Amino acid sequence: MAKAKGEIIPYRYQKLDWLRLTRGALQPVSIEKYPMSLTSDDIARIANLARLALKPEEGARMLTQINGFFDMVEQIRAVDTAGVEPLAHPMATIQEISLRLRDDIASEPNNREANQQNAPAVERGLFLVPRVIE
């Protein structure tokens, strides 16, 4: 099924990410124009993926709670933060804060050979493990 140029289509795996077909390629599109909300079908699909057996009243309560969370996110996104400097610490707004960061130096010697002596298989300094994904 061919899509028209500029048409907005929902991404297959995440309802909240939207993609735009541009010059034959899918490009991410800002979702600011699209309100975030889920439907009861979305809740049922998420519950199925998580292997949860939700009763209808539990699904309705979950839908209300998650959409309430998305409403809070929308309120936060509506705040104009242009020109606001990011903070390294919340107390930096009221007093000068010096962050207590340690120096980035190696504190232990390299014991790779000693650590790999008991390994069943090692190659070029790397542990070899059985393949689990084919």
Protein Blocks (a to p, Z undefined) as FASTA:
>chain_A
ZZdehiacddfklmkbccddeehiacdddfklpccdddfklmmmmmmmnopacdfklmmm
mmmmmmmmmmmmmmmmmpccehiacdfbfklmmoccdddddddddfbdcfklmmmmmpmb
dcehiacdddfbZZ
